[in-house]
Structures are given as C-alpha cells and as structure tokens.
C-alpha cells in the first residue's frame, strides 16, 4: 500500500513526504510538480508518453495541466519521495518576477548540491511540528533552481504563463463552466457536449486542443481538488465528502482518491498541516 507521512498545505500549494509502493492512476494538476527521491528504490514518472527516472541524481519536473503517472516496474520495492505541488501564482508573486510562468523547459532535473541542500531543508521543516517563515524561502529557492536548470539547454520559448489556461473556443468555456457547476452530480459528458452545441467526437477533440486534457481527466481533477479542500479545511465526514464529489459510496470515493494520491482520504486528512 501507499502512505503519506506528512502533508503541508499553504498559499504555495502542497508539500508532502510520501511513501509509495505502487503506481498511481494518470492524473493532472493546476500546479507545477516536482518529485525528489529521499530513500528506497528508484522509480519513474510517465509524463504524457515519456518516461523520466527518479533517483538520487535525478528529479522530475511536471508542468501544470500535464497528464502524468507515477510509474513502477513489476516487483518494485517502493520508496520515500519529496513531492511538491507549486502554485504558479505564488511562484510569480514570491519571486516578484512577472516575466516568468511556472513552465519547466524539461522534465529531467539533475540534482545539484544546492538542490540537495535546499530539499533537505524543506524535508527537515516538513518533519517538524512547528514550521518557520523560512520554509517558503527554501521552497521558492528549490523551485527556482529547478526552473532555471530546466531551461539552460532548452531553446524553446514559453508560450504562455501556466498560471492558468487560455480557452479560445466559447463552447469549451461553456463546457468547463457546466463541469465546475455540476461536478458533484452524476455528469454525462455526452450531455455536456450536447449542451455546448457539439457532437461527442468534436467535443473531445476541441476540449483536448484547448485544455490539454481529456474531459474525463479534467473532471477528475476538479473532484480531486475539491476533495482535498474539504478534507483539509472542514470536519465534514469522508462519506459526506465522497457524496459531495458525486460518488455513490465512501468505498468508491476512497478507491478513487487512493489511486490518484497514493493514500486514503482518512490518512491524508490526519497527516495534513495547514498554514496561513
């Protein structure tokens, strides 16, 4: 099974120390994503169709909205990882540099001595019961080191800020509005397509072109984000949260949450510390 030792949540996003012993389902986040190995076996991250190694020498960077999956070979022994979910707006505001979006130039990050030092400071703060103001400084510096390195040998331009996505087709904007307003109900994507004035094949094609995700993946992301919010900011029961997310039972919600996060919702709530 998988278990998360620590979850620390704030304006920056989320920082976790997680023990993973099995693959996770493909999913996506609004946040930029960094994964460092702490101990145990090496692993891989699948980003779209590419596989990236996670080891003591190699970390992985994932851009917002990119479909990815924690990948493990057969009989994989498991490991402990520092997993960071960085809010693009926070990265821009904290660094006071509006020229950059949180879009990594490469998925490969070679762990330098400076990155190892900073990641160890982040880990040390996560394992403490009290968190100091220095945590945000260390987290920003670590993210910026990874960001800068990812562009060193990459001549591609940043096409747009990844703080959000720009939807050019009004029909897709309407479908997203319908999903956001109704994600807690039983949603039939064929109905969303019809209400947006599109056939099902055309809807799926346009949605992927505009958002970078399939409609199903986007809907799962909405449910995950809202489930995490309710788990960490309310005392609502797990069963009620699952029903709010449109699941028929606590068991089905727990299976969905665990397959995407790697830990059961009850354990996630217990492990989370929320800062201001």
Wavefront OBJ file of the C-alpha trace (Angstrom):
o trace
v 0.000 0.000 0.000
v 0.983 3.683 -0.079
v 1.055 6.093 2.805
v 1.891 9.786 3.160
v 3.989 10.696 6.171
v 3.426 14.467 6.009
v 1.245 16.868 4.035
v 1.878 20.610 4.471
v -0.568 22.934 2.724
v -0.487 26.701 2.250
v -0.560 29.531 -0.320
v 2.429 27.949 -2.044
v 0.431 24.773 -2.750
v 1.267 21.439 -1.106
v 4.470 19.789 0.053
v 4.440 16.123 1.009
v 6.746 13.370 2.132
v 5.184 10.237 0.699
v 5.903 6.535 0.832
v 4.824 4.989 -2.447
v 4.783 1.287 -3.131
v 2.574 1.020 -6.214
v 1.777 3.022 -9.378
v -0.814 5.800 -9.370
v -3.519 6.470 -11.944
v -2.873 9.037 -14.704
v -3.931 12.487 -13.494
v -3.151 16.202 -13.779
v -2.854 19.294 -11.546
v -3.139 23.036 -11.926
v 0.153 23.256 -10.005
v 3.732 22.780 -11.139
v 5.024 19.473 -9.807
v 8.470 18.427 -8.528
v 9.418 14.950 -7.284
v 12.675 14.113 -5.425
v 13.710 10.707 -4.135
v 14.503 10.562 -0.406
v 15.166 6.850 0.069
v 14.290 3.397 -1.229
v 14.128 2.149 -4.798
v 14.444 4.301 -7.902
v 11.214 4.933 -9.805
v 9.874 6.589 -12.934
v 7.338 9.259 -13.807
v 5.381 8.978 -17.038
v 4.572 12.424 -18.469
v 2.273 12.113 -21.467
v 4.130 9.343 -23.362
v 7.649 9.899 -21.979
v 9.262 8.130 -19.005
v 11.606 10.018 -16.654
v 13.815 8.450 -13.990
v 13.583 9.426 -10.304
v 16.762 8.651 -8.386
v 19.262 10.286 -6.032
v 20.774 12.064 -9.038
v 17.572 12.771 -10.985
v 14.376 14.585 -10.006
v 11.340 15.177 -12.207
v 9.538 18.422 -13.099
v 5.966 18.375 -14.435
v 4.196 21.391 -15.889
v 0.692 22.437 -14.829
v -2.079 20.629 -16.688
v 0.239 17.877 -17.991
v -1.108 14.337 -17.652
v 1.337 12.241 -15.636
v 1.529 8.969 -13.755
v 3.850 7.636 -11.079
v 5.248 4.554 -12.779
v 6.719 1.432 -11.204
v 8.096 -1.774 -12.669
v 6.875 -5.229 -11.606
v 8.047 -6.226 -8.111
v 9.099 -2.633 -7.386
v 10.216 -2.310 -3.732
v 8.828 1.194 -3.109
v 10.430 4.355 -1.815
v 10.015 7.664 0.006
v 9.727 10.866 -2.004
v 9.526 14.613 -1.516
v 6.594 15.645 -3.698
v 5.896 19.354 -4.277
v 2.805 20.948 -5.834
v 3.691 24.602 -6.520
v 1.002 27.189 -7.251
v 2.094 29.193 -10.337
v 0.670 32.462 -8.921
v 2.636 32.013 -5.691
v 5.847 31.346 -7.621
v 5.399 34.580 -9.572
v 4.399 36.683 -6.566
v 7.048 35.325 -4.193
v 9.830 35.854 -6.731
v 8.435 39.234 -7.781
v 9.122 38.362 -11.407
v 6.065 38.628 -13.653
v 8.092 37.723 -16.759
v 8.140 34.027 -15.981
v 5.384 31.464 -15.846
v 5.879 28.240 -13.943
v 6.506 26.204 -17.068
v 9.541 23.921 -16.882
v 11.647 23.591 -20.011
v 12.425 19.920 -19.414
v 11.118 17.051 -17.305
v 14.662 15.999 -16.390
v 16.219 17.716 -13.362
v 19.786 16.834 -12.393
v 20.014 17.181 -8.623
v 22.860 19.596 -7.855
v 24.496 20.024 -4.451
v 22.475 23.219 -3.981
v 19.196 21.429 -4.789
v 20.090 18.604 -2.406
v 20.857 21.120 0.338
v 17.594 23.011 -0.215
v 15.484 19.852 -0.485
v 16.979 18.610 2.805
v 15.979 21.908 4.456
v 12.428 21.542 3.081
v 12.266 17.947 4.343
v 13.549 18.985 7.787
v 10.826 21.641 8.063
v 8.134 19.205 6.957
v 9.126 16.770 9.689
v 8.881 19.412 12.403
v 5.658 20.101 14.274
v 6.322 23.860 14.055
v 7.052 25.459 10.684
v 9.066 28.697 10.380
v 8.781 31.523 7.861
v 11.998 30.250 6.262
v 10.066 27.321 4.757
v 8.678 29.477 1.932
v 12.143 30.836 1.163
v 13.649 27.365 0.904
v 10.716 26.106 -1.170
v 10.931 29.034 -3.597
v 14.698 28.735 -3.986
v 14.435 24.998 -4.647
v 11.698 25.528 -7.246
v 13.651 28.346 -8.920
v 16.836 26.239 -9.076
v 14.861 23.511 -10.852
v 13.103 26.012 -13.105
v 16.337 27.733 -14.158
v 18.126 24.465 -14.842
v 15.227 23.121 -16.894
v 15.688 25.998 -19.366
v 19.503 26.078 -19.506
v 19.803 23.859 -22.583
v 16.300 24.337 -23.894
v 15.823 26.862 -26.688
v 12.028 26.615 -26.724
v 10.015 29.688 -25.821
v 7.491 29.759 -23.004
v 4.326 30.109 -24.985
v 2.167 31.371 -22.157
v 2.064 31.625 -18.419
v 0.969 28.359 -16.857
v -0.799 30.166 -14.013
v -3.930 29.283 -15.962
v -5.049 28.119 -19.384
v -6.399 30.291 -22.156
v -9.582 28.851 -23.659
v -10.256 30.343 -27.076
v -13.379 28.371 -28.014
v -16.534 29.675 -26.299
v -18.153 26.205 -26.488
v -15.307 24.692 -24.459
v -15.512 27.576 -21.971
v -19.203 26.756 -21.605
v -18.488 23.042 -21.084
v -15.934 23.870 -18.369
v -18.475 26.106 -16.642
v -21.015 23.261 -16.713
v -18.478 20.836 -15.219
v -17.438 23.249 -12.466
v -21.046 23.944 -11.558
v -22.083 20.287 -11.509
v -19.014 18.167 -10.698
v -20.699 16.867 -7.520
v -23.536 15.357 -9.527
v -23.614 12.424 -11.911
v -22.236 14.026 -15.059
v -22.747 12.535 -18.501
v -20.170 14.041 -20.835
v -22.403 13.335 -23.828
v -24.923 15.750 -22.266
v -22.165 18.336 -21.660
v -21.189 18.043 -25.332
v -24.787 18.423 -26.477
v -25.431 21.405 -24.180
v -22.277 23.017 -25.604
v -23.576 22.525 -29.154
v -21.050 19.849 -30.137
v -21.075 16.211 -31.192
v -19.277 13.863 -28.820
v -16.191 13.304 -31.077
v -15.890 17.018 -31.878
v -16.268 17.914 -28.193
v -13.475 15.551 -27.101
v -11.173 16.797 -29.871
v -11.772 20.503 -29.146
v -11.513 20.011 -25.401
v -8.104 18.318 -25.707
v -6.898 21.021 -28.110
v -7.960 23.863 -25.780
v -7.238 22.390 -22.344
v -4.564 19.775 -22.944
v -6.609 17.187 -21.026
v -9.494 14.916 -21.902
v -12.879 15.925 -20.436
v -12.756 12.891 -18.106
v -9.296 13.857 -16.811
v -10.415 17.457 -16.242
v -13.485 16.295 -14.332
v -11.327 14.020 -12.156
v -9.017 16.954 -11.454
v -11.960 19.097 -10.309
v -13.125 16.350 -7.965
v -9.623 15.787 -6.549
v -9.032 19.497 -5.906
v -12.363 19.943 -4.168
v -11.964 16.731 -2.167
v -8.570 17.895 -0.885
v -10.033 21.291 0.028
v -12.857 19.696 2.021
v -10.536 17.179 3.691
v -8.097 19.854 4.849
v -10.371 22.811 5.640
v -13.529 21.197 7.069
v -14.547 18.484 9.529
v -17.080 17.018 7.103
v -17.126 13.220 7.180
v -15.358 11.199 4.495
v -18.696 9.706 3.440
v -20.267 13.154 3.013
v -17.267 14.426 1.042
v -17.483 11.428 -1.261
v -21.173 12.058 -1.853
v -20.423 15.759 -2.467
v -17.961 14.673 -5.172
v -20.591 12.543 -6.887
v -19.530 9.107 -5.623
v -22.167 6.568 -4.606
v -20.298 5.328 -1.515
v -17.343 6.016 0.755
v -15.625 2.932 -0.658
v -15.762 4.159 -4.260
v -14.533 7.621 -3.217
v -11.670 6.074 -1.208
v -10.614 3.934 -4.182
v -10.634 6.987 -6.469
v -8.693 9.164 -4.002
v -6.104 6.480 -3.215
v -5.473 5.651 -6.875
v -4.782 9.340 -7.636
v -2.978 10.470 -4.470
v -1.478 7.254 -3.124
v -3.078 7.496 0.312
v -6.591 7.030 1.709
v -8.561 10.233 2.404
v -8.723 9.491 6.154
v -4.923 9.193 6.345
v -4.460 12.263 4.142
v -6.599 14.367 6.488
v -4.734 13.046 9.547
v -1.331 13.841 8.010
v -2.140 17.369 6.801
v -0.928 20.581 8.429
v -2.492 23.770 7.031
v -0.587 27.045 7.308
v -1.940 30.522 6.803
l 1 2 3 4 5 6 7 8 9 10 11 12 13 14 15 16 17 18 19 20 21 22 23 24 25 26 27 28 29 30 31 32 33 34 35 36 37 38 39 40 41 42 43 44 45 46 47 48 49 50 51 52 53 54 55 56 57 58 59 60 61 62 63 64 65 66 67 68 69 70 71 72 73 74 75 76 77 78 79 80 81 82 83 84 85 86 87 88 89 90 91 92 93 94 95 96 97 98 99 100 101 102 103 104 105 106 107 108 109 110 111 112 113 114 115 116 117 118 119 120 121 122 123 124 125 126 127 128 129 130 131 132 133 134 135 136 137 138 139 140 141 142 143 144 145 146 147 148 149 150 151 152 153 154 155 156 157 158 159 160 161 162 163 164 165 166 167 168 169 170 171 172 173 174 175 176 177 178 179 180 181 182 183 184 185 186 187 188 189 190 191 192 193 194 195 196 197 198 199 200 201 202 203 204 205 206 207 208 209 210 211 212 213 214 215 216 217 218 219 220 221 222 223 224 225 226 227 228 229 230 231 232 233 234 235 236 237 238 239 240 241 242 243 244 245 246 247 248 249 250 251 252 253 254 255 256 257 258 259 260 261 262 263 264 265 266 267 268 269 270 271 272 273 274 275 276
